[in-house]
Amino acid sequence: METPMMPLLEVLQGAAVYLGKQGVEQPRLNAEHLIAHVLGIKRLELYLQFDRPLGEKERGPMRELIRKRGTGIPLQHLLGTVEFCGRIFKCDPRALIPRPETEQLVERVLEYATPSSVLDVATGSGIIAISISLERPQSNITATDLSPSALSLARENALQLGAESIFFQETDLMPSGSGTFELITANLPYIPTGELSTLSREVLQDPQQALDGGKEGLDLIFRLIPLAAARLAKGGRLLLEIGINQSEKVVDCLSSHNYRDIIPLPDYQGIPRFIEAVHG
């Protein structure tokens, strides 16, 4: 017996109710994204097609995606993409899902005079390095990460978005060689180990290596600060993304390694989310 057709609006409403019962935040929005993804249209186009009849050919894949979202698989992993600074990046479990706050780090970089050389430490999916490269193509950009899987995703993103001049290197924090940089950016893991179990099931889908910052969440940040000082050109800047209630300790560490003009910068919620400092 042939499965009866159902109008798109009815399918959408049912999916939203299901996701809500599974504890998914913004269930209607999630359902819209997933249904639009299956139909190959933009999310807002759904509103022009509420009467569109959907058969099992469309509803089958929709049900499967909705089911997976209900188990806590992140929306971005199901879509395979994430928007960052107005561009679409590939997104999958190889690297941390970009957070909206990190766009502000890139925005801060774009306020500077164009740096000739930039290093992005722990680049993950490459969002910071690629965004800077596309906006400041005159800059020579190096991006490092300890994870070969993350770097493979970063290279795919760079190729897809046309930022092919970035030099990617698999290494622990700093690249090999002795060259200096006018700007070093880093969004390092900053979640205290003891708080990992309190994170949402979606965040816990990210690689643990990209989340775990050690006992106080500052292990890698404190390791990077003196290493960066040795590779910054005179007057070069270090720009860090940090966690909640970490700014005071990070400022103290920067001061002890002869950084100056140290400025905590708030995110849109007023939380000190970034630290900027000059060396030399």
TORTOR-743834 format. One record per residue (C-alpha): residue number from 0; z, x, y. Coordinates in Angstrom, 2 decimals, m for minus. Layout:
BEGIN
r i=NUM	Z=Z	X=X	Y=Y
...
***
This chain:
BEGIN
r i=0	Z=0.00	X=0.00	Y=0.00
r i=1	Z=m1.01	X=1.42	Y=3.36
r i=2	Z=1.85	X=2.27	Y=5.71
r i=3	Z=1.74	X=m0.03	Y=8.75
r i=4	Z=1.02	X=1.43	Y=12.15
r i=5	Z=3.85	X=1.73	Y=14.68
r i=6	Z=3.58	X=1.99	Y=18.47
r i=7	Z=4.45	X=5.37	Y=19.92
r i=8	Z=7.32	X=3.96	Y=21.97
r i=9	Z=9.02	X=2.57	Y=18.88
r i=10	Z=8.68	X=5.91	Y=17.07
r i=11	Z=10.07	X=7.73	Y=20.10
r i=12	Z=13.04	X=5.41	Y=20.45
r i=13	Z=13.89	X=5.71	Y=16.76
r i=14	Z=13.68	X=9.50	Y=16.89
r i=15	Z=15.94	X=9.64	Y=19.94
r i=16	Z=18.56	X=7.44	Y=18.28
r i=17	Z=18.50	X=9.62	Y=15.16
r i=18	Z=18.88	X=12.87	Y=17.11
r i=19	Z=21.73	X=11.39	Y=19.10
r i=20	Z=23.57	X=10.52	Y=15.92
r i=21	Z=23.06	X=14.12	Y=14.73
r i=22	Z=24.80	X=15.47	Y=17.81
r i=23	Z=21.70	X=16.82	Y=19.55
r i=24	Z=22.11	X=17.05	Y=23.32
r i=25	Z=19.44	X=15.24	Y=25.36
r i=26	Z=18.07	X=13.49	Y=22.27
r i=27	Z=15.39	X=11.53	Y=24.11
r i=28	Z=14.00	X=14.66	Y=25.77
r i=29	Z=14.00	X=16.54	Y=22.46
r i=30	Z=12.19	X=13.68	Y=20.74
r i=31	Z=9.59	X=13.57	Y=23.51
r i=32	Z=8.88	X=17.29	Y=23.21
r i=33	Z=8.51	X=17.17	Y=19.43
r i=34	Z=6.33	X=14.07	Y=19.36
r i=35	Z=4.08	X=15.43	Y=22.12
r i=36	Z=3.83	X=18.69	Y=20.17
r i=37	Z=2.58	X=16.89	Y=17.06
r i=38	Z=0.09	X=14.82	Y=19.09
r i=39	Z=m1.14	X=17.90	Y=20.98
r i=40	Z=m0.51	X=16.38	Y=24.41
r i=41	Z=1.77	X=17.12	Y=27.35
r i=42	Z=5.17	X=15.45	Y=27.22
r i=43	Z=4.55	X=13.35	Y=30.34
r i=44	Z=1.34	X=11.99	Y=28.82
r i=45	Z=3.49	X=10.10	Y=26.34
r i=46	Z=4.37	X=7.67	Y=29.12
r i=47	Z=0.73	X=6.67	Y=29.41
r i=48	Z=0.40	X=6.07	Y=25.68
r i=49	Z=3.47	X=4.05	Y=24.67
r i=50	Z=1.26	X=1.41	Y=22.99
r i=51	Z=m0.69	X=4.01	Y=21.01
r i=52	Z=m0.53	X=3.13	Y=17.30
r i=53	Z=0.71	X=5.92	Y=15.04
r i=54	Z=0.01	X=6.07	Y=11.33
r i=55	Z=1.58	X=8.14	Y=8.60
r i=56	Z=m0.75	X=11.05	Y=9.41
r i=57	Z=1.10	X=11.54	Y=12.72
r i=58	Z=4.51	X=10.16	Y=11.81
r i=59	Z=4.96	X=12.36	Y=8.74
r i=60	Z=4.93	X=15.65	Y=10.68
r i=61	Z=7.02	X=14.03	Y=13.43
r i=62	Z=9.70	X=12.98	Y=10.94
r i=63	Z=9.90	X=16.49	Y=9.54
r i=64	Z=10.33	X=18.11	Y=12.95
r i=65	Z=12.89	X=15.51	Y=14.00
r i=66	Z=14.80	X=16.09	Y=10.76
r i=67	Z=14.85	X=19.86	Y=11.32
r i=68	Z=16.00	X=19.41	Y=14.92
r i=69	Z=18.80	X=17.22	Y=13.64
r i=70	Z=20.05	X=20.07	Y=11.45
r i=71	Z=20.47	X=22.30	Y=14.51
r i=72	Z=17.22	X=24.28	Y=14.44
r i=73	Z=16.52	X=24.99	Y=18.14
r i=74	Z=13.80	X=23.00	Y=19.86
r i=75	Z=12.13	X=26.23	Y=20.99
r i=76	Z=11.82	X=27.48	Y=17.41
r i=77	Z=10.24	X=24.20	Y=16.31
r i=78	Z=7.79	X=24.25	Y=19.21
r i=79	Z=7.18	X=27.97	Y=18.79
r i=80	Z=7.23	X=28.46	Y=22.55
r i=81	Z=9.52	X=28.62	Y=25.55
r i=82	Z=8.77	X=28.42	Y=29.26
r i=83	Z=10.11	X=31.27	Y=31.38
r i=84	Z=9.28	X=31.93	Y=35.03
r i=85	Z=6.40	X=29.49	Y=34.82
r i=86	Z=4.78	X=31.11	Y=31.78
r i=87	Z=4.70	X=30.11	Y=28.12
r i=88	Z=6.11	X=32.72	Y=25.73
r i=89	Z=6.14	X=32.71	Y=21.96
r i=90	Z=9.64	X=32.04	Y=20.66
r i=91	Z=11.00	X=32.35	Y=17.12
r i=92	Z=14.08	X=33.66	Y=15.27
r i=93	Z=13.07	X=37.30	Y=15.77
r i=94	Z=14.73	X=37.41	Y=19.20
r i=95	Z=17.16	X=35.61	Y=21.49
r i=96	Z=15.92	X=32.35	Y=23.00
r i=97	Z=15.58	X=33.08	Y=26.74
r i=98	Z=18.20	X=31.41	Y=28.91
r i=99	Z=17.25	X=29.76	Y=32.21
r i=100	Z=19.75	X=31.97	Y=34.10
r i=101	Z=17.74	X=35.07	Y=33.23
r i=102	Z=14.92	X=33.80	Y=35.43
r i=103	Z=17.21	X=34.60	Y=38.36
r i=104	Z=17.37	X=38.23	Y=37.28
r i=105	Z=13.58	X=38.41	Y=37.47
r i=106	Z=13.63	X=36.62	Y=40.82
r i=107	Z=16.02	X=39.26	Y=42.13
r i=108	Z=13.73	X=42.06	Y=40.96
r i=109	Z=10.82	X=40.48	Y=42.80
r i=110	Z=12.80	X=40.68	Y=46.05
r i=111	Z=12.72	X=44.48	Y=45.90
r i=112	Z=9.96	X=46.70	Y=47.16
r i=113	Z=7.68	X=47.33	Y=44.19
r i=114	Z=9.34	X=49.97	Y=41.99
r i=115	Z=7.02	X=52.62	Y=40.58
r i=116	Z=8.88	X=52.80	Y=37.28
r i=117	Z=10.94	X=50.13	Y=35.50
r i=118	Z=12.94	X=50.22	Y=32.29
r i=119	Z=13.97	X=46.99	Y=30.57
r i=120	Z=16.70	X=47.71	Y=28.00
r i=121	Z=17.17	X=45.40	Y=25.00
r i=122	Z=13.97	X=43.58	Y=25.89
r i=123	Z=14.11	X=41.06	Y=23.03
r i=124	Z=11.03	X=38.84	Y=23.24
r i=125	Z=9.91	X=40.83	Y=26.29
r i=126	Z=10.38	X=38.09	Y=28.87
r i=127	Z=11.86	X=40.28	Y=31.62
r i=128	Z=9.49	X=43.22	Y=31.21
r i=129	Z=6.42	X=41.00	Y=30.88
r i=130	Z=7.33	X=38.79	Y=33.83
r i=131	Z=7.85	X=41.83	Y=36.06
r i=132	Z=4.63	X=43.45	Y=34.82
r i=133	Z=2.55	X=40.38	Y=35.58
r i=134	Z=4.05	X=39.98	Y=39.06
r i=135	Z=4.11	X=43.71	Y=39.87
r i=136	Z=1.16	X=45.22	Y=38.00
r i=137	Z=1.46	X=48.45	Y=40.00
r i=138	Z=4.78	X=49.25	Y=38.28
r i=139	Z=4.92	X=51.40	Y=35.16
r i=140	Z=7.15	X=49.53	Y=32.74
r i=141	Z=8.97	X=50.69	Y=29.62
r i=142	Z=10.80	X=48.24	Y=27.35
r i=143	Z=13.19	X=49.18	Y=24.56
r i=144	Z=14.93	X=47.37	Y=21.74
r i=145	Z=16.78	X=48.36	Y=18.60
r i=146	Z=15.19	X=45.54	Y=16.60
r i=147	Z=11.67	X=46.12	Y=15.26
r i=148	Z=11.33	X=42.36	Y=14.75
r i=149	Z=12.12	X=41.64	Y=18.38
r i=150	Z=9.68	X=44.30	Y=19.52
r i=151	Z=6.93	X=42.81	Y=17.38
r i=152	Z=7.49	X=39.48	Y=19.15
r i=153	Z=7.55	X=41.22	Y=22.55
r i=154	Z=4.24	X=42.94	Y=21.82
r i=155	Z=2.69	X=39.63	Y=20.77
r i=156	Z=3.86	X=38.04	Y=24.01
r i=157	Z=2.54	X=40.92	Y=26.07
r i=158	Z=m0.86	X=40.69	Y=24.40
r i=159	Z=m1.01	X=36.91	Y=24.73
r i=160	Z=m0.10	X=36.98	Y=28.43
r i=161	Z=m2.21	X=39.99	Y=29.36
r i=162	Z=0.62	X=42.45	Y=30.10
r i=163	Z=m0.84	X=45.13	Y=27.88
r i=164	Z=0.25	X=48.20	Y=29.87
r i=165	Z=3.96	X=47.97	Y=28.95
r i=166	Z=5.22	X=50.84	Y=26.79
r i=167	Z=7.45	X=49.45	Y=24.04
r i=168	Z=9.82	X=51.73	Y=22.13
r i=169	Z=12.19	X=51.05	Y=19.24
r i=170	Z=15.40	X=52.82	Y=20.19
r i=171	Z=19.11	X=52.33	Y=20.85
r i=172	Z=19.26	X=51.49	Y=24.58
r i=173	Z=17.53	X=54.40	Y=26.33
r i=174	Z=14.00	X=55.64	Y=25.62
r i=175	Z=13.30	X=59.18	Y=24.49
r i=176	Z=12.36	X=61.82	Y=27.02
r i=177	Z=13.85	X=62.77	Y=30.36
r i=178	Z=11.81	X=60.70	Y=32.78
r i=179	Z=13.58	X=58.72	Y=35.48
r i=180	Z=13.26	X=55.12	Y=36.61
r i=181	Z=13.56	X=53.43	Y=39.97
r i=182	Z=14.89	X=50.28	Y=38.32
r i=183	Z=16.68	X=49.61	Y=35.04
r i=184	Z=17.25	X=46.01	Y=33.94
r i=185	Z=19.31	X=44.88	Y=30.97
r i=186	Z=20.39	X=41.57	Y=29.47
r i=187	Z=22.58	X=43.00	Y=26.72
r i=188	Z=24.69	X=41.06	Y=24.20
r i=189	Z=27.88	X=40.03	Y=26.02
r i=190	Z=29.59	X=37.45	Y=23.81
r i=191	Z=33.01	X=38.66	Y=22.56
r i=192	Z=32.98	X=38.88	Y=18.76
r i=193	Z=35.90	X=36.46	Y=18.49
r i=194	Z=33.98	X=33.78	Y=20.39
r i=195	Z=30.84	X=33.79	Y=18.25
r i=196	Z=32.18	X=31.07	Y=15.97
r i=197	Z=32.63	X=28.76	Y=18.97
r i=198	Z=28.96	X=28.86	Y=19.97
r i=199	Z=26.70	X=25.88	Y=19.39
r i=200	Z=24.79	X=25.70	Y=16.13
r i=201	Z=21.59	X=26.18	Y=18.10
r i=202	Z=22.77	X=29.42	Y=19.74
r i=203	Z=23.95	X=30.69	Y=16.36
r i=204	Z=20.31	X=30.59	Y=15.23
r i=205	Z=19.71	X=33.59	Y=17.49
r i=206	Z=20.02	X=37.04	Y=15.87
r i=207	Z=23.71	X=38.01	Y=15.81
r i=208	Z=22.73	X=41.46	Y=17.05
r i=209	Z=21.46	X=39.79	Y=20.23
r i=210	Z=24.75	X=37.95	Y=20.81
r i=211	Z=27.66	X=40.12	Y=19.67
r i=212	Z=28.97	X=42.29	Y=22.49
r i=213	Z=32.04	X=43.60	Y=20.67
r i=214	Z=35.71	X=42.80	Y=21.17
r i=215	Z=35.48	X=41.98	Y=24.89
r i=216	Z=31.73	X=41.47	Y=24.98
r i=217	Z=31.26	X=44.67	Y=26.98
r i=218	Z=30.65	X=47.37	Y=24.36
r i=219	Z=26.93	X=47.81	Y=25.00
r i=220	Z=27.21	X=47.29	Y=28.75
r i=221	Z=29.84	X=50.04	Y=29.00
r i=222	Z=27.66	X=52.31	Y=26.83
r i=223	Z=24.61	X=51.72	Y=28.99
r i=224	Z=26.19	X=52.35	Y=32.40
r i=225	Z=26.59	X=56.16	Y=32.09
r i=226	Z=23.33	X=56.50	Y=30.15
r i=227	Z=21.46	X=54.63	Y=32.88
r i=228	Z=23.06	X=56.81	Y=35.56
r i=229	Z=21.49	X=59.86	Y=33.93
r i=230	Z=18.00	X=58.30	Y=33.99
r i=231	Z=17.95	X=56.58	Y=37.38
r i=232	Z=16.03	X=58.24	Y=40.17
r i=233	Z=18.02	X=58.95	Y=43.33
r i=234	Z=18.67	X=55.59	Y=44.94
r i=235	Z=17.54	X=53.77	Y=41.82
r i=236	Z=18.98	X=50.39	Y=40.90
r i=237	Z=20.66	X=49.07	Y=37.79
r i=238	Z=20.57	X=45.28	Y=37.38
r i=239	Z=22.65	X=43.73	Y=34.61
r i=240	Z=23.14	X=40.21	Y=33.29
r i=241	Z=26.74	X=39.66	Y=32.18
r i=242	Z=29.02	X=36.97	Y=30.77
r i=243	Z=31.64	X=34.77	Y=32.38
r i=244	Z=34.75	X=36.61	Y=33.64
r i=245	Z=33.22	X=40.05	Y=33.06
r i=246	Z=32.20	X=41.01	Y=36.59
r i=247	Z=35.47	X=42.71	Y=37.61
r i=248	Z=35.52	X=45.04	Y=34.61
r i=249	Z=31.82	X=45.85	Y=34.96
r i=250	Z=32.25	X=46.65	Y=38.66
r i=251	Z=35.15	X=48.99	Y=37.81
r i=252	Z=33.07	X=50.76	Y=35.18
r i=253	Z=30.15	X=51.19	Y=37.57
r i=254	Z=32.48	X=52.58	Y=40.25
r i=255	Z=33.90	X=55.12	Y=37.81
r i=256	Z=30.38	X=56.42	Y=37.11
r i=257	Z=29.50	X=56.99	Y=40.77
r i=258	Z=27.41	X=53.91	Y=41.39
r i=259	Z=27.48	X=52.51	Y=44.91
r i=260	Z=26.48	X=49.30	Y=46.70
r i=261	Z=27.79	X=47.34	Y=43.72
r i=262	Z=27.16	X=43.63	Y=44.20
r i=263	Z=28.07	X=40.76	Y=41.85
r i=264	Z=25.40	X=38.07	Y=42.16
r i=265	Z=26.05	X=34.41	Y=41.30
r i=266	Z=23.87	X=32.15	Y=39.20
r i=267	Z=23.01	X=28.64	Y=40.37
r i=268	Z=26.40	X=27.43	Y=39.15
r i=269	Z=28.18	X=30.00	Y=41.30
r i=270	Z=29.24	X=32.11	Y=38.29
r i=271	Z=28.98	X=35.91	Y=38.80
r i=272	Z=26.17	X=36.35	Y=36.28
r i=273	Z=24.50	X=39.54	Y=37.49
r i=274	Z=25.63	X=42.91	Y=38.76
r i=275	Z=23.44	X=45.10	Y=40.94
r i=276	Z=24.28	X=48.74	Y=41.65
r i=277	Z=22.63	X=51.81	Y=43.15
r i=278	Z=23.00	X=55.33	Y=41.79
r i=279	Z=22.64	X=58.61	Y=43.62
***
